[in-house]
Amino acid sequence: MISQLNGVFKAYWYKEGYIRTASYEFDVYNFDREIHLTNDAVQKYTANYGKFESANKLSYADFQKYLDTTYPKDDYDFEEQILPKMKSICLDAVKSSFVKLSPERYKHNF
């Protein structure tokens, strides 16, 4: 989350969260929005919405269970390996768009 108050921008990362998923298996060669856009505004209108996870969302703990079950030999650790990379990508996104955020236009919001 990014907030702005009195011209000061702050970015926050909640400890607990969820991962949005798509209704269809990822395919790098198929650029269908139902595969690549995981926001609810797109996914809730697909035929497979909620087929794999309730409301196409996984908690961090449920995602760890998925990794443990699907890739038991790889010993993935969401908290130690994946979450830091997610945070780094988000920080890069904030930094790359920061100059486009207008303090006058977006007061008291996030």
C-alpha positions as CSV (number, residue, x, y, z in Angstrom):
1,M,0.0,0.0,0.0
2,I,1.2,3.5,-0.7
3,S,-0.3,6.4,1.2
4,Q,0.3,10.2,1.0
5,L,-0.4,12.7,3.6
6,N,0.7,16.4,3.4
7,G,3.0,15.6,0.5
8,V,4.8,12.7,2.2
9,F,4.5,9.4,0.5
10,K,4.9,6.1,2.5
11,A,4.8,2.5,1.3
12,Y,3.7,-0.3,3.5
13,W,3.7,-4.1,3.3
14,Y,1.2,-6.0,5.4
15,K,2.6,-9.0,7.2
16,E,-0.4,-11.2,6.3
17,G,-1.6,-11.1,2.7
18,Y,-2.8,-13.2,-0.1
19,I,-1.8,-14.0,-3.6
20,R,-4.3,-13.6,-6.4
21,T,-4.5,-16.4,-8.9
22,A,-5.8,-16.8,-12.4
23,S,-8.7,-19.1,-13.4
24,Y,-6.5,-20.8,-16.1
25,E,-3.1,-22.3,-16.1
26,F,-0.3,-19.9,-17.0
27,D,0.9,-20.0,-20.6
28,V,3.6,-17.7,-21.8
29,Y,2.4,-18.1,-25.5
30,N,-1.2,-17.3,-24.8
31,F,-1.8,-13.7,-24.0
32,D,-5.4,-14.1,-22.9
33,R,-6.3,-11.6,-20.2
34,E,-8.0,-14.4,-18.2
35,I,-4.6,-16.1,-17.9
36,H,-2.4,-13.1,-17.3
37,L,-4.5,-10.6,-15.3
38,T,-5.3,-11.8,-11.8
39,N,-7.3,-8.9,-10.6
40,D,-10.8,-9.7,-9.4
41,A,-12.4,-7.4,-12.0
42,V,-11.3,-9.7,-14.7
43,Q,-11.3,-13.1,-13.0
44,K,-14.8,-13.0,-11.5
45,Y,-16.3,-13.1,-15.0
46,T,-14.4,-16.2,-16.1
47,A,-16.0,-19.7,-16.3
48,N,-13.4,-21.1,-14.0
49,Y,-13.5,-18.5,-11.3
50,G,-12.9,-20.1,-7.9
51,K,-12.3,-23.5,-9.5
52,F,-8.8,-23.9,-7.9
53,E,-9.0,-21.6,-4.9
54,S,-11.9,-19.8,-3.3
55,A,-12.2,-16.4,-5.0
56,N,-8.9,-17.1,-6.8
57,K,-6.9,-16.1,-3.7
58,L,-4.4,-18.0,-1.6
59,S,-3.1,-16.9,1.8
60,Y,0.7,-17.0,2.2
61,A,0.3,-20.0,4.4
62,D,-1.9,-21.8,1.8
63,F,0.7,-21.0,-0.9
64,Q,3.4,-22.5,1.3
65,K,1.3,-25.7,1.6
66,Y,0.9,-25.7,-2.2
67,L,4.7,-25.5,-2.6
68,D,5.3,-28.2,0.0
69,T,2.8,-30.5,-1.7
70,T,3.6,-29.8,-5.3
71,Y,7.4,-29.4,-5.0
72,P,8.4,-31.4,-1.9
73,K,12.0,-32.1,-3.1
74,D,12.7,-28.4,-3.8
75,D,12.2,-27.2,-0.3
76,Y,10.8,-23.8,-1.2
77,D,10.4,-21.3,1.7
78,F,7.9,-18.6,0.9
79,E,8.8,-16.3,3.8
80,E,12.6,-16.6,3.2
81,Q,12.9,-17.0,-0.6
82,I,9.8,-15.7,-2.4
83,L,8.4,-12.9,-0.2
84,P,11.6,-10.9,-0.2
85,K,11.7,-11.0,-4.1
86,M,8.0,-9.9,-4.2
87,K,8.9,-6.9,-1.9
88,S,11.9,-6.0,-4.1
89,I,9.8,-6.1,-7.3
90,C,7.1,-3.9,-5.6
91,L,9.8,-1.4,-4.4
92,D,11.1,-1.2,-7.9
93,A,7.6,-0.5,-9.2
94,V,7.0,2.3,-6.6
95,K,10.4,3.8,-7.4
96,S,9.8,3.7,-11.1
97,S,6.4,5.4,-10.9
98,F,7.0,7.7,-7.9
99,V,7.5,10.8,-10.0
100,K,4.0,10.3,-11.6
101,L,2.2,10.4,-8.2
102,S,0.9,13.9,-7.6
103,P,0.5,15.0,-4.0
104,E,-2.0,17.7,-5.0
105,R,-4.3,15.2,-6.8
106,Y,-4.2,12.3,-4.4
107,K,-4.5,13.8,-0.9
108,H,-5.4,11.5,2.0
109,N,-5.6,8.3,-0.1
110,F,-3.9,5.0,-0.7
